[in-house]
Amino acid sequence: MDSSSLFHPAVAAWFETRFAGATAAQADAWPLIKAGRHTLIAAPTGSGKTLAAFMAAIDDLVRQSIAGELRDETQIVYVSPLKALSNDIQRNLEAPLAGIREELRRRGLPDVDIRAWVRTGDTSASERQRMGRRPPHIVVTTPESLYILLGSESGRKMLATTRTVIVDEIHAVAPNKRGSHLALSLERLSTLCGGRLLRIGLSATQNPIEEVARFLVGAGSDGLAGPGCAIVDSGHRRGRDLALDLPDSPLEAVMSAEVWEQVYRRLAALIEQHRTTLIFVNTRRLVERVTRRLSELLGEANVTAHHGSLAKEQRLDAEQRLKHGKLRALVATASLELGIDIGDVDLVCQLGSPRSIASFLQRVGRSGHAIDGTPKGRLFPLSRDELIECAALVDSVHRGKLDRLAIPSQPLDVLAQQIVAEVAAKEWSEDDLFALVRRAWPYRALERDTFSTIVSMLAEGFNTRRGRRGALVHHDAVNHQLRGRRGARLTALTAGGTIPDNADYQVLLEPENHLIGTVNEDFAVESLAGDVFQLGNKSYKIQRVERGVVRVEDAHGMAPSIPFWLGEAPGRSDELSLSVSRLRADIAGHLRLDPTGETTLRWLVDQLAINPVAAEQIVDYLRAGHAALECLPTQATIVLERFFDEAGGTQLVVHSPYGSPINPVLRQVQFRDPGRRHRGQYRHLAH
């Protein structure tokens, strides 16, 4: 595709001087977007999706400005699930806008003043007031801040002129209530704009693509697919350099300190062999542990931590240091999984299984981020069972498998929030509001009786000893009209969203009273003055613990403990669980034909491209289990294993490779020995 045929000459000239040519995603998407079609762009990380979405919109603004028709009004809304990603987009917009202005100046054409503004929870009140006086052309925001803008008078006035909405990382929000919340916000925005809203969705990995496209554009009045959405699918399959990396000592059920040291030294060697390395782990506590040991091996200036409990200034500093080559390695949780701009990364290491195929692809995709780059990833299993899971994960990637995305159906708590927010901003008829809600894809099958029940609950409130309280909506049952009661708007704006509150304690550095991050409530309550702990690769000494606050001072390198956070380890996805089951079943079939395991070993190395060391450990582990049980646990064969502990108690292990949707249910089942019904219960584990 020739960009000069679609874009203004100055815009096309800037693109041609910066890039060798359009990527497949850009070449396919630009004609569709310029033609005014809703478009979903599904392409690997580093394929230029963001520029594909913005170029057409910026071109329209440039043409309006040159013709003297560009008014001070918002035309583009970009929605990102991460505040940090929103800040990235603003910075990354500055370069093309400046380059296009320079190209216009060189051609003797009028200058253009296209303004972009980030609106997140971190935006100051003064900045919000300033933008209200002179609206930006491009608003960069998050789903929660878009909801707030739609609920305020100034925000609605600014958004009413929007022509294009871009939803980035759509796969990160679609399968949860946050996505349902956003779907309703998009329908509210579309209604506010008179239904002329062009929708563009961006994602690296998603399955099925058609379902996500329907989520993006919403449903029709009949509850079926709504406006047509063009799908640009560049595919998630691309060349990748993937391998399992094992310590010198064989893996066991639990990693010993000696083996951990081997892993740390192997990581240090890989970091020294590459310019920049990104290390992903599954928990914040492990981030701090790994960062501390690597700092001892490589120097504190070369390694740092990145996770959600660090203050945003700490995270931004880490991102910028890595981007500008001042860090050799960054240890992170999923806080860096999405497309935050951290520059070129040569290698991604994953400690432990990421527990889903999509997360692994997203994380490895942070390396080789250039359009023609090859992602390079090393996967470090931390136990024998994780070795099986990681082998199945690599096999799934080679097969081109993806986690299946499931969109929640009609979450009613989200619906209640959005009803209150919308009727507080504008009076609605019941029929029209019901029709708006049904246009959001998660609510396409919402029954009228269910909608009416939610409205009645919001209109009636709840009973107390002093009468009814908490009514937020005035329901005119005669004329079938809805409007907000006094206080409804404030309630909607301060209690909206689906991100759960937590009871974490803020960590404040004295005497500056500077926010360092947060720690879990239980950790804070159990800590005493004088304790030293690590946060963000630095050690701090506790001065005192107050209500909701831990006040600390610099510990000047004293040996710290590692804080803990509760309930953060991810569960295994359905598709990866199926892959684990398939791998075990295949190996069981080989072992039945050849109990020595030689055939299985050759099959793993030749067919699954597993390195010989890992393949040998897999065969040794599963061959021993098969010899004892005459089978291996699969989704067709659940194995229950009973044993007696040191105290003589009966224990039961349930070997169930079903993953997070099923195993928590099994964990709740009370297994009893019929012969000892009243004398005790088995403790059972699921994995």
Steps between C-alpha positions, in 0.01 A plus 500: 500500500626849411443740792501798262173381350320515836662776702578866457840541325663640814374209712606245238843664463561487876409130507721416204802674654457314830410149382605272218137419427165412649460177694235250397273621780537863395457431130178305562355731765554846351262468202229363729537775759514772236181356353331548840465132590521367856826304511660246732876461451637172635876479455812403694676745729728729301294496180407870508137461614491827694632703207258317272213633713631852554633584151160517333353708784797739509480538123140618531605759760784623278269541202247692711772729636644581157149580376445726803220278629666352811307616804593475868310179558576139584486264202705196608473303825766239569416253780773289661464260794821634658575854616866448414405395147293816467800711594709307246256577221512873570881496486498287185252735332737791543750366244259454206321827574831689514624325185183582307519865608859516378399345167219755463743785576745368242224495238390853589161385628319640806607368839271264689447504876364155588477458876494172695409469869523212745205465738554235770457480875835677538389813310494808724187711551667807348592303188142375467365855526747625239400231253135584560563856383682390181421138412779288349459336162619164637405371845705209635330330793415178686162320521440638850586859406279476189215398732568804718511734201166362380352577842608865530350795318835632380610153391182437302531836330858419399422146379186591304707584189696171496522333160743211565561280803806271513495214753851365556586160653135403466577139590608615848154634591249304290502180714421672832255740660726791417429426136124486562528838670690637199246354255223700668719812505560463126125484436447806720774682307350397166157626605651827623669545159181435306596146393774611259785351703768309305642216710849354465624212716861390547628173640797269474337167587134406505279203427240497359561817303138528388373512858737783588390691190140469616605619846659807339205613289211375713170333411204598288147556622423131448779392737705362213818640345485876460682719248747317282859491622792438265761267648867544413663179618874495450515184708663427834739248348846636432858382530608470863815381672357301792665246729471343843791586731571266793744519791791254518331302778184300416171667589306371800156562645634814671796713398782488757719799586791335322303462179366856528860617508566312176200673342622842615845441357357377171284815481804715573692328219216559253473866605871551437464344154224744398468875501161515673305218668146497633425239769137415573382328817150434632505673840627827644679320781701300248580823311665636812687175574637462147591867472696491823709195406569622145604836641756323714633315195488783243498820702204696634524759220440233234182335632176631644139396570167590343159401643164647587582570865774748410409867469444615142812718518706193589353301212548782250861542608564129445332510157703802388829359629444180305390692190814718502741211559581583862374162624618156398196321643153577632307249714123542469157348550215543252543876555719499186304239306310752287656730245670762719789653306821376663717513191681207343518180705732224384382217725197408711537247781195352671552349847235236555206433273301813405191276527353605166601491135394861435708638788806311381462629144441853625805492725738343251372749243656781702835392352581539133242779507611640163285420198761257364625383841489144631368462857737304722377330817637261758261311728625388843283228663521505880383143573449166327129565446578844362745337262213297351284812482775708339566229242128495419505880476785501248322226303181711498690798360652285226151366416364855476255453786347794686302536821131532422357832611166483683302822546291522822127499445293782650685588823221679686716693748670671204160570344375666818806729510455610142125559534556732796783684322299552180170611653689733735638672191182502291132410534410183309191309401504138613472369145786709366733416787418130468579519129835668575595230749408221258733648237798411724606151394514344852138616555357409159274232654393702806135434584267795558390353834861488620556860392182608678606320817832687504320831442257424785785418736675827418176696534385342828828474690502285811317486835651625827352569844457860390329418174623446148850613407734485204260578215708640214249514214160669473268269309187657350298182452214687334701669226777236507775756551824469699712774652764517769427598859707748694839347572471240223770659283746525788433136594548386141828690459655400831386137516520395136724250324572131553859506628463375859619710789776357715613563854866552415703738716686789339875507556619858561870593510590746774579784535383584146164324548563350155282209381711192426222249438265274695519182705233251600295584810598176675869564442468855633309397812749224580800734460669686784701818526860425407414223253677528165329395176558536129280682250611578146852361553568737791492427870300710745487506880160539663463802727140433595181344368194724498148449374539423130860628493844352561756777561854399411853635467784397273663186646827572315542147369413307817396139435122507444210259519269466199139622536209282396175561317202265510297339223704607197612171339314437170296192420564280196287566193269240342704472182831450680337243728380316190854511360641356823243221485578433134874481567453257790266285292748488211785408732286233670432349159872487418582349842245222452675400179853553632527501883873587481412851387748508211225549241344775711835678533558500124143619439538795739830607345412442134131586484452758779849658474557462875868517591649160601563593866140610552366204303698255714362648823145489361536133406656402835224674697202376299642150449523457879141618541377277219679198645335556841149590378486330159364828364566875505256771615310649204164665454367153416667335800493670841741329741437496877810415702481417872793504740570534873696792642753492787226537760302210359233718342343397173570733207346498155648661190270561205702509178274711279640687199184708455649830618344797676134467391456147641767433763378760754166317499673168562688662784170576673369144472522311829638156422417244772595139549164317531654275761620794711220747439497643850868474583660746261529653161761486231692811415500527123709694255430573135755584237 
